[in-house]
Amino acid sequence: MCPYCGFENSKYIVPPDHLPPMTPLNGKYILGRAKGQGGFGITYIGYDLHLETKVAIKELFLKKKSKRRGPEVIVEPSRQAVFEENKKRFLQEARVLARFTEKDSEGIVNVREHFEENNTSYIVMEWLDGITLRDFVQKYGPLTFENTMEMVAPVFMALDKVHSFDVIHKDISPDNIMVLNDGRIKLLDFGGAVDINNREVDDIVSFKRGYAPPEQYQANGPIGTWTDVYGLAATIYYCITLAKPVDSQKRLENHEIIPRPSEVGISIPKNAENALFQALNLDPMERYDSVIAFWDALNDQEQSSILPVVIVILMIAVLAGATFIFLKSPLSSRILGEATQEEMMVEEDYELTYSEVL
């Protein structure tokens, strides 16, 4: 039994290729069970013996290219170059996350350190108690547009900070947004992130179908802030429809379209829906060039909805002012004659009504 969390390790069946619980790492961490595995790595719950706190430990392990021999990761000689390239990208993820200070990293998972052991690499990050946005939506059902905007607002702010460091996330999706038990939202997984100022010529093509725009399918495609805008839009679409958007390649090749939420009975302001689909445009130059511009467009419907009212009030003001000036002028007296007491009262009532409108 784990002396720190009480988990009974004897009842835990270790999946193939995973490190077993109680494995020590870097002289100060104890591994627990694995919490998830993707194509490029395994994430474990861990315990920091020095700080006496839970941590998340991500291990580089290429699902189709790596094998385990005891605690060590082994790779066939023919695949060693690919493994080394991914190790370099793994280190890049740690370096990207290490750029953000405690203040900068609100809404972004914090990294503690990076080290190499067992012939592979590890990243130690803060432990987050919660579930992914995908799991949240699948558990509670599709969100309203208004609730979705409340939930993803911290992601917009976090991405704006990320972009200010000239870093593009490249993997925005409901799987990489964490809804914590205390209500906070955190952006995860910077494994595919790129520094647009130090981008390698032969950049690795990586994408998640439904959430990646066409430029991510191209070697050295025109990656930019607009790339993350597409991922954000696709994530919002999923939250309100519970459906992954049509893959961008299918949209390009087969001219498949993404159904509009309003067409399937989902309530969303018209301007917000238009903004959502502009952000999902296949042409990068037709999307918003920043997450803040996208946020402003999504929230512009309130201003648009009151615009006709403002115009009507201004027209009333202009007409009322012109009428008042005319009635007070000598010309009006000659044309209309002297106003009767009853007419004066009507004029006063009109002015009162006008002031009430203002």
C-alpha positions in Angstrom: 0.0 0.0 0.0 1.3 3.5 -0.9 2.2 5.2 2.4 1.3 8.6 0.9 -2.1 8.1 -0.7 -3.3 4.8 0.6 -3.7 3.2 -2.8 -3.4 -0.6 -2.7 -0.7 -1.4 -5.3 -1.3 -5.1 -4.9 -4.7 -4.7 -6.6 -3.3 -2.7 -9.5 -2.5 -4.5 -12.7 0.4 -2.7 -14.4 -0.3 -2.2 -18.1 2.3 -3.5 -20.6 5.3 -1.2 -21.0 4.4 1.0 -17.9 6.7 1.5 -15.0 5.3 -0.2 -11.8 4.2 1.8 -8.8 6.9 2.6 -6.2 9.5 3.1 -8.9 12.0 5.7 -7.8 13.1 8.5 -10.2 15.8 11.2 -10.1 16.5 10.4 -6.4 13.5 12.2 -5.1 10.3 11.0 -6.8 8.2 7.9 -6.3 5.9 6.8 -9.1 2.3 5.8 -8.6 0.0 4.3 -11.3 -0.2 5.7 -14.9 -3.0 8.2 -15.5 -2.9 8.2 -19.2 -0.9 7.3 -22.3 -0.7 8.9 -25.8 1.4 8.2 -28.9 4.4 10.1 -27.4 4.3 9.5 -23.7 2.9 8.1 -20.5 1.8 10.3 -17.6 2.0 9.0 -14.1 0.9 10.3 -10.7 4.0 10.8 -8.6 5.1 12.0 -5.2 7.9 14.5 -4.4 9.7 13.2 -1.4 11.4 16.6 -0.8 8.4 18.8 -1.0 6.0 16.1 0.2 3.4 16.8 -2.5 1.8 15.0 -5.5 3.1 15.7 -8.9 2.5 14.6 -12.5 5.4 12.9 -14.2 5.4 12.6 -18.0 7.7 10.0 -19.6 8.8 10.0 -23.2 7.7 6.6 -24.6 6.8 6.3 -28.3 3.9 3.9 -28.4 4.9 2.2 -31.7 8.7 2.5 -31.5 9.6 2.0 -27.8 9.9 -1.1 -25.6 10.6 -1.6 -22.0 13.4 -3.7 -20.6 13.1 -3.4 -16.8 12.9 0.3 -16.1 14.8 1.2 -19.2 13.3 2.3 -22.5 14.8 0.6 -25.6 14.5 1.5 -29.2 15.5 -0.5 -32.3 18.7 1.0 -34.0 16.6 1.8 -37.1 14.3 3.9 -35.1 16.8 5.6 -32.8 17.0 8.8 -34.9 13.3 9.3 -34.7 13.4 8.7 -30.9 16.2 11.2 -30.5 14.2 13.8 -32.5 11.2 13.3 -30.2 13.4 13.5 -27.2 14.5 16.9 -28.5 10.9 18.0 -28.9 10.1 16.6 -25.4 12.9 18.9 -24.0 11.4 21.7 -26.0 8.1 21.2 -24.2 9.8 21.6 -20.9 11.6 24.7 -22.0 8.4 26.3 -23.3 6.6 25.7 -20.0 9.6 26.9 -18.0 9.3 30.3 -19.7 6.2 31.2 -17.8 6.5 32.6 -14.3 4.0 31.8 -11.6 2.1 35.0 -12.5 2.3 34.3 -16.3 1.2 30.7 -15.9 -2.3 31.2 -14.5 -4.4 29.0 -16.7 -1.3 27.0 -17.9 0.1 23.8 -16.3 3.3 24.6 -14.3 6.4 22.6 -15.0 8.9 21.8 -12.1 11.8 20.2 -13.8 13.1 18.1 -16.7 15.6 15.2 -16.4 16.9 12.1 -18.2 16.9 8.7 -16.8 16.2 5.1 -18.0 17.4 6.0 -21.5 14.5 8.5 -21.9 13.3 11.9 -20.7 10.9 13.0 -18.0 9.0 16.2 -17.3 7.7 16.9 -13.8 4.6 19.1 -13.6 2.1 20.2 -11.0 -0.6 17.7 -10.2 -4.1 18.7 -11.3 -7.2 17.3 -9.6 -10.0 17.3 -12.1 -11.2 16.0 -15.5 -10.6 17.0 -19.1 -13.1 19.3 -20.8 -14.1 16.4 -23.1 -14.9 14.2 -20.1 -16.8 17.1 -18.5 -19.0 17.6 -21.5 -19.5 13.9 -22.0 -20.5 13.5 -18.3 -22.9 16.5 -18.1 -24.0 16.9 -21.7 -23.5 19.7 -24.2 -23.1 23.2 -22.7 -25.0 26.3 -23.6 -23.0 28.9 -25.6 -23.0 31.2 -22.6 -21.7 28.5 -20.2 -19.1 27.5 -22.8 -17.8 31.0 -23.0 -17.5 31.2 -19.2 -15.5 28.0 -19.1 -13.1 28.7 -22.0 -12.5 32.4 -21.0 -9.3 31.4 -19.0 -8.0 29.5 -22.0 -8.3 32.6 -24.2 -6.3 34.6 -21.6 -3.7 31.8 -21.2 -3.2 31.5 -24.9 -2.8 35.2 -25.3 0.1 35.0 -22.8 1.5 32.0 -24.6 1.4 33.9 -27.9 3.1 36.9 -26.3 6.1 34.6 -25.9 5.9 33.8 -29.7 4.9 30.2 -28.9 2.0 28.4 -30.7 0.4 25.6 -28.9 -0.8 23.6 -32.0 -2.9 21.2 -30.0 -5.9 23.0 -28.6 -8.7 20.5 -28.0 -11.1 19.4 -25.2 -8.6 16.7 -24.3 -6.0 19.3 -23.5 -8.1 21.6 -21.3 -8.5 20.6 -17.7 -11.5 21.4 -15.5 -10.2 21.4 -11.9 -12.2 20.4 -8.9 -11.9 23.9 -7.5 -13.4 25.4 -10.7 -10.2 26.6 -12.3 -9.3 25.8 -15.9 -5.8 24.8 -17.1 -4.3 24.4 -20.5 -2.2 21.2 -20.9 0.2 19.4 -23.2 2.7 21.7 -24.9 4.3 18.7 -26.6 3.5 20.0 -30.1 4.2 23.7 -29.3 6.6 25.6 -31.6 8.6 28.8 -31.1 7.8 30.7 -34.3 11.2 32.5 -34.0 13.2 29.3 -33.8 11.2 26.9 -35.9 13.1 24.1 -37.5 13.1 23.8 -41.3 11.9 20.1 -41.3 9.2 20.5 -38.6 7.4 17.4 -37.6 3.8 17.2 -38.9 1.4 16.7 -36.0 -2.4 17.2 -35.8 -5.6 16.1 -34.1 -8.4 15.4 -36.6 -11.3 17.7 -36.2 -9.3 20.3 -34.2 -6.3 21.0 -36.6 -6.5 23.4 -39.5 -5.1 22.5 -42.9 -1.7 24.2 -42.3 -0.9 21.6 -39.6 -1.2 18.8 -42.2 1.6 20.4 -44.3 5.3 20.1 -43.6 6.4 23.7 -42.7 2.9 24.9 -43.1 2.1 28.6 -42.2 1.7 28.1 -38.5 0.7 31.1 -36.5 -1.7 32.5 -33.8 -4.5 31.8 -36.3 -3.7 28.1 -35.9 -4.7 28.1 -32.3 -7.7 30.2 -33.1 -9.0 27.3 -35.3 -8.4 24.9 -32.4 -10.3 27.1 -30.0 -13.2 27.5 -32.4 -13.4 23.7 -32.9 -13.3 23.2 -29.1 -16.2 25.6 -28.6 -18.1 23.9 -31.4 -17.7 20.5 -29.6 -18.8 21.9 -26.3 -22.1 23.2 -27.6 -22.9 20.4 -30.1 -21.1 17.4 -28.5 -19.9 16.7 -32.1 -16.3 17.0 -33.4 -16.1 19.3 -36.4 -15.6 17.8 -39.8 -11.9 17.2 -40.4 -10.3 20.1 -42.2 -8.7 17.8 -44.9 -12.1 16.3 -45.7 -13.5 19.9 -46.0 -10.8 20.7 -48.4 -10.8 17.5 -50.5 -14.4 16.5 -50.4 -16.0 19.9 -49.8 -17.7 18.6 -46.7 -19.3 21.3 -44.5 -19.6 21.8 -40.8 -23.3 22.0 -39.8 -24.1 25.3 -38.1 -25.3 24.9 -34.5 -28.4 27.0 -35.3 -29.3 24.6 -38.0 -29.6 21.7 -35.6 -31.6 23.6 -33.0 -28.8 24.9 -30.8 -29.3 28.4 -29.4 -26.4 30.7 -30.3 -26.4 34.5 -31.1 -26.1 35.0 -34.8 -23.0 37.2 -34.6 -21.3 34.7 -32.4 -22.1 31.9 -34.8 -20.6 33.9 -37.7 -17.5 34.6 -35.6 -17.2 30.9 -34.8 -17.3 30.0 -38.5 -14.9 32.7 -39.5 -12.4 31.2 -37.0 -13.0 27.8 -38.6 -12.2 29.2 -42.1 -9.9 26.9 -44.0 -7.8 29.8 -45.2 -5.5 31.0 -42.3 -5.6 34.6 -43.6 -9.4 34.7 -43.3 -9.4 33.8 -39.6 -8.8 36.1 -36.7 -5.1 36.8 -36.2 -5.3 36.8 -32.4 -7.3 35.0 -29.8 -8.4 38.4 -28.3 -9.8 39.5 -31.7 -11.7 36.2 -31.8 -13.0 36.7 -28.2 -14.2 40.2 -29.0 -16.0 39.0 -32.1 -17.7 36.2 -30.1 -18.9 38.7 -27.5 -19.9 41.4 -29.9 -23.6 40.3 -30.2 -24.7 42.4 -27.2 -23.5 45.6 -28.8 -25.1 44.6 -32.1 -28.4 43.8 -30.5 -28.7 47.2 -28.9 -27.5 49.1 -31.9 -31.0 49.5 -33.5 -32.4 50.8 -30.2 -29.6 53.4 -30.0 -30.3 54.5 -33.6 -34.0 54.9 -32.8 -33.3 57.0 -29.7 -30.9 59.2 -31.6 -33.5 59.8 -34.4 -36.1 60.7 -31.8 -33.6 63.1 -30.2 -32.8 64.8 -33.5 -36.5 65.1 -34.5 -37.5 66.3 -31.1 -34.7 68.9 -31.0 -35.6 70.2 -34.5 -39.3 70.4 -33.6 -38.6 72.2 -30.4 -36.3 74.8 -32.1 -39.0 75.3 -34.8 -41.8 75.8 -32.4 -39.8 78.4 -30.4 -38.8 80.4 -33.5 -40.7 83.6 -34.6 -41.3 81.9 -38.0 -43.4 79.2 -36.3 -45.5 81.9 -34.6 -46.3 83.5 -38.0 -47.0 80.2 -39.7 -48.9 78.5 -36.9 -50.2 81.5 -35.0 -50.0 81.8 -31.2 -50.1 78.4 -29.4 -53.1 77.9 -27.3 -52.8 76.9 -23.6 -53.8 73.3 -24.6 -51.1 73.2 -27.3 -48.5 74.4 -24.8 -49.4 71.6 -22.5 -49.0 69.1 -25.3 -45.6 70.5 -26.0 -44.6 70.2 -22.4 -45.9 66.7 -22.3 -43.8 65.9 -25.4 -40.7 67.3 -23.8 -41.3 65.2 -20.7 -41.8 62.1 -22.7 -38.6 62.8 -24.7 -36.6 63.3 -21.5 -37.9 60.0 -20.1 -36.8 58.2 -23.2 -33.3 59.6 -22.8 
